[in-house]
Amino acid sequence: MTGEEKAFNRIFEEYYPRLLRFAGEYVGDVDEAEDILQNVFLKLWQRMKSLQPDTNLYAYLLTMVKNGCMDFLKHRQVVERFATGQQTLEKEMQFNYHAISQFDSGYPDIETLERMVEKAISELPEQCRRVFELSRYDGLKYREIAEKMEISVKTVESHISNALKILRVALKDAFFVLFI
């Protein structure tokens, strides 16, 4: 193995898990997040020799992942609009797109932001929080949440919409939202 390959492997091992979590939170699908990261690391390999020695590698990779997520969300938004016609999903994707487009890869402390998000979610009204967590963390569809909680799909949509509004206000200063 060459020195360049060893350096690339170290970079991959160090940054891949964090970048995968970042992309996965925005695109909502681990397989899609992995595809985005595969493209990012392929581009990195192709550009390794041309990178300046003082390049902030994490910020560079984060920017490439951000752009990959934005491309994916744009495409998914179009597909969802025509395939399902669900306005709520389109609003959420617009919010996701806006949130990631505002992301500043120079922000120094992602863990602090994650704690802020967790705190904001924990302060949601109980049923609203539960619906939100079932959607975001468990990956359930609105219909599945409605059946599980014995409420209507419209009520689920309303809780998600309310949660997003509350979280937008609570996290307005952070402008970077990891939970979507």
C-alpha positions as CSV (number, residue, x, y, z in Angstrom):
1,M,0.0,0.0,0.0
2,T,1.4,3.4,-1.0
3,G,1.7,6.4,1.4
4,E,-1.1,8.1,-0.5
5,E,-3.4,5.1,0.0
6,K,-2.6,4.9,3.7
7,A,-3.3,8.6,4.1
8,F,-6.6,8.2,2.3
9,N,-7.6,5.2,4.5
10,R,-6.8,7.3,7.7
11,I,-8.9,10.2,6.4
12,F,-11.7,7.7,5.5
13,E,-11.7,6.0,8.9
14,E,-11.6,9.3,10.8
15,Y,-14.3,11.2,8.9
16,Y,-16.6,8.7,7.4
17,P,-18.8,7.9,10.5
18,R,-19.4,11.6,11.3
19,L,-20.1,12.5,7.7
20,L,-22.4,9.5,7.3
21,R,-24.4,10.6,10.4
22,F,-24.6,14.1,9.0
23,A,-25.8,13.1,5.6
24,G,-28.1,10.5,7.0
25,E,-29.9,13.0,9.2
26,Y,-30.6,15.2,6.2
27,V,-31.5,12.7,3.6
28,G,-33.3,10.3,6.0
29,D,-32.0,7.2,4.3
30,V,-28.7,5.4,5.2
31,D,-28.3,3.9,1.7
32,E,-28.6,7.3,0.0
33,A,-26.3,8.8,2.6
34,E,-23.7,6.1,1.8
35,D,-24.1,6.7,-1.9
36,I,-23.4,10.4,-1.3
37,L,-20.3,9.6,0.8
38,Q,-19.1,7.2,-1.8
39,N,-19.2,10.0,-4.4
40,V,-17.5,12.4,-2.0
41,F,-14.6,10.1,-1.2
42,L,-14.2,9.2,-4.9
43,K,-13.9,12.9,-5.6
44,L,-11.5,13.3,-2.7
45,W,-9.3,10.5,-4.1
46,Q,-9.3,12.1,-7.5
47,R,-8.4,15.5,-6.1
48,M,-5.9,14.4,-3.4
49,K,-2.9,15.6,-5.2
50,S,-4.3,19.0,-6.0
51,L,-5.4,19.8,-2.4
52,Q,-3.3,22.5,-0.7
53,P,-1.4,21.3,2.4
54,D,-3.2,23.8,4.6
55,T,-6.7,22.7,3.5
56,N,-9.2,22.2,6.3
57,L,-10.0,18.7,5.2
58,Y,-13.1,18.2,7.5
59,A,-14.6,21.5,6.2
60,Y,-13.8,20.5,2.7
61,L,-15.5,17.1,3.0
62,L,-18.4,18.6,4.9
63,T,-19.0,21.0,2.1
64,M,-18.9,18.2,-0.5
65,V,-21.4,16.2,1.6
66,K,-23.6,19.2,2.1
67,N,-23.7,19.8,-1.7
68,G,-24.4,16.1,-2.3
69,C,-27.3,16.2,0.2
70,M,-28.7,19.3,-1.4
71,D,-28.6,17.7,-4.9
72,F,-30.4,14.6,-3.4
73,L,-33.0,16.6,-1.6
74,K,-33.8,18.7,-4.7
75,H,-34.2,15.6,-6.8
76,R,-36.3,13.9,-4.0
77,Q,-38.5,16.9,-3.7
78,V,-39.4,16.8,-7.4
79,V,-40.0,13.0,-7.2
80,E,-42.2,13.4,-4.1
81,R,-44.2,16.2,-5.5
82,F,-45.2,14.3,-8.6
83,A,-45.4,10.8,-7.0
84,T,-47.3,11.5,-3.8
85,G,-48.7,15.0,-4.0
86,Q,-48.3,15.3,-0.2
87,Q,-47.7,18.9,0.6
88,T,-46.4,18.2,4.1
89,L,-43.5,16.1,2.7
90,E,-42.7,18.8,0.3
91,K,-42.6,21.4,3.1
92,E,-40.4,19.2,5.2
93,M,-38.0,18.7,2.3
94,Q,-37.9,22.5,1.6
95,F,-37.1,23.0,5.3
96,N,-34.4,20.3,5.1
97,Y,-33.0,22.0,2.0
98,H,-33.0,25.4,3.6
99,A,-31.4,24.1,6.8
100,I,-28.6,22.4,5.0
101,S,-28.1,25.3,2.6
102,Q,-27.5,27.5,5.6
103,F,-25.0,25.1,7.2
104,D,-21.6,26.6,7.8
105,S,-18.9,24.0,7.7
106,G,-16.7,26.3,9.7
107,Y,-19.0,25.9,12.8
108,P,-16.6,24.6,15.5
109,D,-18.7,22.3,17.7
110,I,-21.2,19.9,16.2
111,E,-21.7,18.1,19.5
112,T,-22.9,21.3,21.2
113,L,-25.4,21.8,18.4
114,E,-26.6,18.2,18.7
115,R,-27.2,18.8,22.5
116,M,-29.2,21.9,21.6
117,V,-31.4,20.0,19.2
118,E,-31.9,17.1,21.7
119,K,-32.9,19.7,24.4
120,A,-35.3,21.4,22.0
121,I,-36.9,18.1,21.0
122,S,-37.2,17.0,24.6
123,E,-39.2,20.3,25.4
124,L,-41.8,19.6,22.7
125,P,-45.3,18.7,24.0
126,E,-45.4,15.0,24.8
127,Q,-47.6,13.7,22.0
128,C,-46.0,16.1,19.5
129,R,-42.5,14.9,20.6
130,R,-43.5,11.2,20.3
131,V,-44.9,11.7,16.8
132,F,-41.8,13.6,15.8
133,E,-39.5,10.9,17.2
134,L,-41.4,8.1,15.5
135,S,-41.1,9.9,12.2
136,R,-37.5,11.0,12.5
137,Y,-35.8,8.4,14.7
138,D,-37.8,5.3,14.0
139,G,-38.4,6.1,10.3
140,L,-42.1,5.4,10.4
141,K,-44.5,6.7,7.8
142,Y,-47.3,9.0,8.8
143,R,-49.9,6.2,8.3
144,E,-47.8,3.9,10.5
145,I,-47.5,6.5,13.2
146,A,-51.3,7.1,13.1
147,E,-52.0,3.4,13.5
148,K,-49.5,3.0,16.3
149,M,-50.8,6.0,18.3
150,E,-54.4,5.5,17.3
151,I,-54.7,9.0,15.8
152,S,-55.5,10.3,12.3
153,V,-52.9,10.9,9.6
154,K,-54.0,14.5,9.6
155,T,-53.2,14.7,13.4
156,V,-49.8,13.2,12.7
157,E,-49.2,15.8,9.9
158,S,-50.3,18.6,12.3
159,H,-47.9,17.3,15.1
160,I,-45.0,17.2,12.6
161,S,-45.8,20.7,11.3
162,N,-46.1,22.0,14.9
163,A,-42.8,20.3,15.9
164,L,-41.0,21.9,13.0
165,K,-42.3,25.3,13.8
166,I,-41.4,25.1,17.5
167,L,-37.9,23.7,16.7
168,R,-37.3,26.4,14.1
169,V,-38.0,29.1,16.7
170,A,-36.0,27.2,19.5
171,L,-33.0,26.8,17.2
172,K,-33.2,30.0,15.2
173,D,-29.7,31.1,16.4
174,A,-28.1,27.8,15.5
175,F,-29.7,27.8,12.0
176,F,-28.0,24.4,11.5
177,V,-30.4,21.5,12.2
178,L,-29.1,18.0,12.5
179,F,-32.4,16.3,13.3
180,I,-34.1,16.5,10.0
